[in-house]
């Protein structure tokens, strides 16, 4: 997990170092008391920190999932959302995401908890080498699940959320160890 955090931080810093110029108009007072418009160059970074509200939304989403409040958890998703796992599996559309997570929360998990959360909200203003731009929330946390069969598993999980123009989650990329999950689910 430390490697993933380090790679994400390095990527953010590397991409954030490239800048694009934008002109900004300002008013300046002359000695005579009249206002004059001047143009100054302002730098806009390709990547910058996003509003802290996204980190709060991430914390709330995990808390909703922990409590089993699936209506609140699903309210964050866009209708056309896609949920990807690093294994290559995916869920397409809000109904599919809802069905999968409701079933897991009601029939597979006895409890789920999250600890050691780290949240980083970033805004990508210019994306040359990635598909999306806009607001992203990167989350790292330790997850412990106790399954209905009595076994449990604990692992670090990394999740990347992308928010669409309506501020709904439209893409989730989740990185986890599926072998750990499958071992804990064996009867």
N, C-alpha and C positions, 0 to 999 in steps of 0.2 A: 504494500500500500504506500509506503514511503517513496518507492520508485515512481508510482503513478502520480503522486502529488508533485514530486520533483519535475517530472516530464511536463505536467500541465502548467506548472509555474514557469518553467523555462520557455515553453511555447508562448504563454501569455506575455512574458517579458520580451521575447524575441519579436513577436508580431507587434507588440505595443511600441517598439522603438521606431518603427517606420511611421512617418507622419505625412499628412497631406495638408496643403495650404488652403485656407479659406479666408476670404476678405470680410472684414468686420468694420461697419461704420460707427464712428463715435462723434459726439459733439464736443467742440473745444471752444472756450471763451477767448475772444481776442482782447487786446488792451482797451479797445473802445467799448467793450461790453456786448458785442454782437456774437452770435453763435456761428461757427463754421463747421461743416461736416468734413471729417477727415477719414481716410481709409487706412486701416492698419492690417497687417497680415497676422492672423491668429492660426495657431497650429491645432489641428484636429487629429488625434491619434487614431490609428486603425483599430485599436482595441483599448478600452478604458473600463474602469470599474463601473458597474451598473448600480442602479438604485438598490439600497439595502433591503427594500421591501421584498425582493426576490428571495433573499436568504430567509426572511421571516416566513415566506410562503412555503419554502422547503421544509423548515422546521415544523410548520403546521401540518403539512402533508404527511410527514412521518408520524406525527402524533395522531392524526386521523386514522391512518392505517393501523397503528398500534391499538387504538381504541376500538377498531372495527367500524368506524363511522364512514362507510363506503360512499354514502351520498355526498358528504363533504369532500372526501378524497377525489371523487370523480368530477366534482364541480370545477376543478382546475383544468380539465382536459377539453381541447377543441374537439368538435365532432369528427374531424378527419385525422386525428392524432395517430401516430405510429409509435409503437413501443418495441425497441430492438434490444436484444441481448448479445453479448460478445460471442455466444455460441453459434450465432447465425439465425436463431429463432426470432420471430417477430409477431406482433399483433397489429392488425390494421383496422383502424376505426374505433371510436369511443365505445360502441356496443361490445366489441370483442375484448377490449381492455377491461371494461367493466365486468363482463362475464368471468374472465380469467381470474381477476383479483378478488371478486366477491366469493367465488368458489374456493380459492385458496384460503381466504380469511375465515370462511365459515366451515369448511370441510377438511382442510389440510393442516392449518396452523392451530395449535392450542393457544400459544402466545407468540408475539413478536415484539422485540425491544430493539432500541437503537441507542448507541453510546458513542462518545468521543466524536461528535459531529464536527465537521469542518465545512464551511460554506463559502463559496467564492462566486459572486455575481459579476459577470462581465458583459459589456456591450461591444459587439463587433460592428464597427462602422463601415469597414471595407474588408471584404473577404475575397481574396484572390485564390486561395487554395482550399476553401471549404464551401459547401453548398449554401449554407444559410448565413445571414447576417442578422443583427438584432440582439436581443437579450438572451443570455444563457445563464443558467445556474449550475455550477459544478458542486457536487456534494460527495464527501467521503465520510463514512461512518462504519462503526462495528455493529453488525446485525446478529442477534441471537434469536433463533426460532426454536420453539419446542413444538414438535409435531404431535398430532393426535395419537400416533402409534407409540408415543413415549420417548422417542429419541429426540436429540436436539443437535443443533449445529451453530457454530459461531464463526463468522468470517468478516473481513473487511469488504465493503462494497463501494464502488465508485459509480455515481450516476450523473449524467449530463442531461439537463432539461433545456429545451429551446422554447421560447415563447413567441407566438405569432403576433400579427399586427393588432389583434384584439386582446392581447395579453393573456392568452390561454396557452397551455402546454400543447404543442403540436408534434414534438419529437422528443422521445426519451431514448437515451443510449445507456444501458446498464451493464457494468462490468463486474462479474462475480465468478466464483469457482463452482461450476455446476456439479462436479464430482463430489464435493463436500455435501451438497444438498441431496444428491441421489443416495449417498451412503446413509445419511440420516433418515431418509424415507423408507429404506429397506425394512421389511418386516422380519 
